[in-house]
Amino acid sequence: MACYHNSILHVDLTNGKTWVEHPGDEFYRKYGGGSAMGMYYILKQTPKGVDPLSPENTLTMFAGVTTGLSISGQSRLAVNARSPLTGAIGDSQSGGYFPAHLKFTGFDGIVISGKAPKPVYLYLHDGKAEIRDASHLWGKVTGDVEDALKAELKDTTIQVLQIGPAGEKLVKFASIMNMRSRANGRTGMGAVMGSKLLKAVVVRPSKKVEPADPQKIAELHKTGTQNIKNNADVDGCGKYGTASVVAFQDSIGSLPTRNYNEGHFESFEELTGEKMADTILVKRDTCYACTVRCKRVVETEYKGQKVDPKYGGPEYETLATFGSYCGIADMNAVALANQICNMYGIDTISCGATIAFAMECFENGLITTADTGGIELKFGNADAMLAMLQKIAKREGFGDILAEGSAKAAAKIGKNASDFVVAVKGNELPAHMPQAKKSLAVLYMVNPFGADHQSGEHDPMYEEGGADYYYTRLAQIGLDKVQPAGAMNEEKVRFCYLGELYYSAMDTFCLCQFVHGPAWCLYGPDETVAMIKAATGWDFTLDEYMKVGERRLNMMRAYNAREGFNRQHDKLPKKLFKPLQGSGATAGVALNEQEMERYKDVYYQLAGWDVNTGNPTPAKLKELGLEWIEL
């Protein structure tokens, strides 16, 4: 088999047993890897109605069929389980070196069930799997754990995927970290891992990944590297990281400010990638075999507290959620918040957004210093933000309530706190505002694991005034009716739907969305399909690629349907229907609730789902070869 090993590791932590499954070529071609392959085992093994923090909640970790190739954008890992934050399916992606090195152990993915009797770590090496004691690692932060494991195993080349103390304490938005700075951040997968007393997965590579056509892979890699300088978006992402978009986001009124009350932050220039490069950036880091080098590494301090380069640096989402969301313009404070999240294993998006929610509650008198332990939790107070972050990480005081996420915290606070929640299905909104990027409103509603900015393409790619290659590439997937700037109509819903299928395929094949996206990225659809063909030797087409993405999306929606989710859960927060405050491009703008309901109908019809429930029909599941799923 070219490029994959036909070996999936199963781990029963309760009984301390491991075994390897060899499912065959047809299975790999149908599911591709990543989230779709994980969903297969979750739907097969996880009992209906399972508590997300119980031993019966199956946790899956999968690479894709192209992971480990010598080409940019392939070293990605998908982690899935029922989410303790939302109760719906959980999904999270990460990069770094761990995904490629997982493949180099001879395993394509891991299916984990049960709960260990004491803290353990999983050690994969020489084609074998060992379950080892991790009691001495429990309670330690990620940097210390990585150092300890490298010393214990006498190997500085190992890669470590781990939870921090937040995952151990079951913070509902705990992340899973690798390289101390790469996060499977969203939907609380770190809490699921913590509930199983699984501290880490350690991989020592010993096998190679051989593509069917190595010459074609080398050619595509060379072409991509040469094209970076011709693609302003990718070049900017490399030079300034994801923070390169801060100024643009602010200019279109899409920089969430003071808990999504405004779309323009008056001090946005203090949070830009350019500002970071001029002040605290010490180097650019990368993922395995990637030439874009978008990862930030910073060094600074905030009021005597050191920000260590080993914990990387803040992404755009982090600069927004701990910055503009909270009304904070101090990059050093945000960099420290990012470090704390990486040390303790916390999703920066949900955490920063939850603190911003609490700040609005505080500003409106719903909570006081008597609740917060004396912390003046006001917008703009960086010291308060950092103090509350520490309490969340340790589940201390009011941090124990906020560690449940903003939706559950609002239920405990009571009064009208739910009016200040900015989440879908309990998953906090990322820093891209649907008041400015209108099709994202539909995407946030219908996405199976809640609001997510990397589950579909963004409006500026399909609006007039963009780069020619946006339109050429989108036309390859059937999007050839470029819309006026700011338009929202049925064609934009079609853009949302086809974009979601494409992104779903990327999360199945475990491809980086900054490299293999359908519009602005390094490779377009035709080149990505050519890579998959060269890797696997399959007679693969773009239509099949989209079908794989559709299969994953329907598996996730089917899982949610099984757990009682329906159209009523595809609901935007109240705040989005109120006019935005402040100044900037979206001041006074609000979404229309009735219009969103109509666009939801259009999306369901395009997807072939039941319009009344929003769930896949038996006919749709059969069409995708998923008739084995029981709703």
Secondary structure, DSSP 8 states (H G I E B T S, - for coil): --S--S-EEEEETTTTEEEEE---HHHHHHH-BHHHHHHHHHHHHS-TT--TTSTTS-EEEE-BTTTT-SSTT---EEEEEE-TTTSSEEEEEE-SSHHHHHHTTT-SEEEEES--SS-EEEEEETTEEEEEE-TTTTT--HHHHHHHHHHHTT-TT-EEEE--HHHHTT-TTB-EEETTTEEE-GGGHHHHHHHTTEEEEEEE-------S-HHHHHHHHHHHHHHGGG-HHHHHHHHHGGGGGHHHHHHTT-S-BTTTTBS--TTGGGGSHHHHHHHTEEEEE--TT-SS--EEEE-EEETTEEE-GGG----HHHHHHTTGGGT---HHHHHHHHHHHHHHTB-HHHHHHHHHHHHHHHHTTSS-HHHHTS----TT-HHHHHHHHHHHHHT-THHHHHTT-HHHHHHHH-TTGGGG--EETTEE--S--TTTSTHHHHHHHH-TTS--TTSS--GGGGBTTS-HHHHHHHHHTT----B-TT--SHHHHHHHHHHHHHHHHHHHHT--TTTS-SSSSSS-HHHHHHHHHHHH-----HHHHHHHHHHHHHHHHHHHHHTT--GGGS---GGGGS---SSSTTTT----HHHHHHHHHHHHHHHTB-TTT--B-HHHHHHTT-TT---
